[in-house]
Amino acid sequence: MSQLDELKKYTTVVADTGDIESIKKFAPQDATTNPSLVLKAAQLPQYQPLIAMRLARHAAREAAQKRN
């Protein structure tokens, strides 16, 4: 059993990272909302399609609101 698994028995494991892959790998019970880490994660190449999709949805919503 790993040290992390041992710790999970006695404490709450929290991810202080913006790396989604690490969060998936270590399965913490909570994660940080530290803006600098969120910004760092948002700048990673693998998340650019997700960012682009959300920006497009936001722009479409803004345009729809202006029409109404």
C-alpha positions as CSV (number, residue, x, y, z in Angstrom):
1,M,0.0,0.0,0.0
2,S,1.4,3.4,-0.9
3,Q,1.9,6.3,1.6
4,L,-0.9,8.2,-0.1
5,D,-3.3,5.3,0.5
6,E,-2.2,5.1,4.1
7,L,-2.8,8.9,4.5
8,K,-6.2,8.6,3.0
9,K,-7.2,6.3,5.9
10,Y,-6.6,9.1,8.4
11,T,-7.1,12.4,6.7
12,T,-8.8,14.3,3.9
13,V,-6.7,14.4,0.7
14,V,-6.9,17.7,-1.2
15,A,-5.3,18.5,-4.5
16,D,-3.4,21.8,-4.6
17,T,-2.9,21.7,-8.3
18,G,-4.4,22.9,-11.6
19,D,-3.3,19.7,-13.3
20,I,-6.5,17.8,-14.1
21,E,-4.6,14.6,-14.9
22,S,-3.0,14.6,-11.4
23,I,-6.5,15.1,-9.9
24,K,-7.8,12.1,-11.8
25,K,-4.8,10.0,-10.9
26,F,-4.8,10.7,-7.1
27,A,-8.6,11.1,-6.7
28,P,-8.5,13.7,-3.9
29,Q,-11.6,14.4,-1.9
30,D,-11.4,18.1,-2.8
31,A,-9.4,20.5,-4.9
32,T,-8.1,24.0,-4.7
33,T,-9.7,27.0,-6.4
34,N,-6.4,29.0,-6.3
35,P,-6.8,31.4,-9.2
36,S,-3.1,31.1,-10.3
37,L,-3.4,27.3,-10.5
38,V,-6.7,27.5,-12.4
39,L,-5.1,30.0,-14.8
40,K,-2.1,27.7,-15.3
41,A,-4.4,24.8,-16.1
42,A,-6.4,26.9,-18.5
43,Q,-3.3,27.6,-20.4
44,L,-2.3,24.0,-21.0
45,P,-2.6,22.9,-24.6
46,Q,-4.8,19.9,-23.9
47,Y,-7.5,22.2,-22.4
48,Q,-7.6,24.7,-25.3
49,P,-10.5,23.0,-27.1
50,L,-12.5,23.1,-23.9
51,I,-11.7,26.8,-23.4
52,A,-12.6,27.6,-27.1
53,M,-15.9,25.7,-26.8
54,R,-16.9,27.7,-23.6
55,L,-15.9,31.0,-25.2
56,A,-18.0,30.2,-28.3
57,R,-21.0,29.3,-26.1
58,H,-20.6,32.5,-24.1
59,A,-20.4,34.6,-27.3
60,A,-23.5,32.9,-28.7
61,R,-25.4,33.5,-25.4
62,E,-24.4,37.2,-25.4
63,A,-25.5,37.5,-29.1
64,A,-28.9,35.9,-28.2
65,Q,-29.4,38.3,-25.3
66,K,-28.7,41.3,-27.4
67,R,-31.3,40.2,-30.0
68,N,-33.9,39.8,-27.3
